[in-house]
Amino acid sequence: NRPSKSETRSYRACALRTTSAACFASAESSEVVDLASRPQVIQRTLVERPAGQPTGATLVLLMGANGQLGIFPNGSLRRDSHFLARVRGLFTARGPAVVLVDAPSDRGDLDGDFRETKNHAADPGAVIAYARKAFGQPVWLVGHSRGTHSAVTAAMRLAGDAAPEVIVLAAAMLDSSRFASSTAKPLQESGV
């Protein structure tokens, strides 16, 4: 199922304009879905459906950096510069439904060691359970950069309908790195 030459040229042209999330927007429909992930905590998501029936796995996308997208009620993003947010349209154009995950309501961002906690695992767990029920497809959890910590934490701590079938680690953090005021440990030292 390879992209045609015209699709490839279009993708390359968009890749050259990486500051514009709009060049990748190809979802047929999108909606903001707020999920109760923990007591008194809301996990906001942006669910994007392809044209036609979703095919293949549903992709749940976990952002890198501080994890904050700032999803507005109308579906626009305060921070659309995250890699996975920019390329989500490439995924929906190929058939799967895509769910973007924002930072939970009890945290402004995901800095510090929160990504390695049981509480944090519950947030993508609620999203995975929702996606499985909504689309009836296997769920792949895709993490980018610091989002790989979230994906590994979720895969190791979750079970049943809240657990992903597959995790995908894009630009996984394998060396120590500084983000804002916290130090991100590499995956092999994360303790999960």
GIDAKA-V678328 format. One record per residue. N is the residue number from 1. RES is the residue in one letter. OMEGA is omega in whole degrees, 0 to 359 (* if undefined). Layout:
n;res;omega
N;RES;OMEGA
N;RES;OMEGA
This chain:
n;res;omega
1;N;184
2;R;177
3;P;177
4;S;178
5;K;180
6;S;176
7;E;180
8;T;178
9;R;180
10;S;180
11;Y;180
12;R;179
13;A;178
14;C;181
15;A;178
16;L;179
17;R;189
18;T;178
19;T;183
20;S;176
21;A;184
22;A;183
23;C;180
24;F;185
25;A;177
26;S;179
27;A;176
28;E;178
29;S;177
30;S;176
31;E;175
32;V;179
33;V;176
34;D;183
35;L;172
36;A;183
37;S;178
38;R;178
39;P;178
40;Q;178
41;V;177
42;I;176
43;Q;180
44;R;178
45;T;171
46;L;183
47;V;180
48;E;182
49;R;177
50;P;171
51;A;182
52;G;181
53;Q;176
54;P;180
55;T;178
56;G;182
57;A;170
58;T;182
59;L;174
60;V;188
61;L;180
62;L;186
63;M;173
64;G;182
65;A;182
66;N;175
67;G;186
68;Q;174
69;L;185
70;G;181
71;I;177
72;F;180
73;P;180
74;N;178
75;G;176
76;S;185
77;L;174
78;R;181
79;R;180
80;D;183
81;S;177
82;H;183
83;F;183
84;L;176
85;A;181
86;R;187
87;V;184
88;R;178
89;G;175
90;L;178
91;F;183
92;T;178
93;A;180
94;R;173
95;G;183
96;P;168
97;A;182
98;V;178
99;V;176
100;L;184
101;V;178
102;D;172
103;A;181
104;P;187
105;S;181
106;D;180
107;R;176
108;G;179
109;D;182
110;L;177
111;D;180
112;G;183
113;D;183
114;F;183
115;R;183
116;E;186
117;T;175
118;K;178
119;N;180
120;H;179
121;A;180
122;A;182
123;D;175
124;P;177
125;G;177
126;A;180
127;V;179
128;I;180
129;A;178
130;Y;184
131;A;180
132;R;181
133;K;184
134;A;188
135;F;178
136;G;181
137;Q;171
138;P;181
139;V;175
140;W;178
141;L;185
142;V;177
143;G;177
144;H;178
145;S;179
146;R;175
147;G;176
148;T;175
149;H;179
150;S;181
151;A;180
152;V;178
153;T;181
154;A;182
155;A;182
156;M;187
157;R;186
158;L;178
159;A;176
160;G;183
161;D;181
162;A;183
163;A;177
164;P;173
165;E;185
166;V;167
167;I;178
168;V;182
169;L;180
170;A;183
171;A;181
172;A;180
173;M;181
174;L;176
175;D;177
176;S;183
177;S;179
178;R;173
179;F;179
180;A;183
181;S;183
182;S;176
183;T;177
184;A;177
185;K;176
186;P;184
187;L;184
188;Q;178
189;E;189
190;S;178
191;G;177
192;V;*
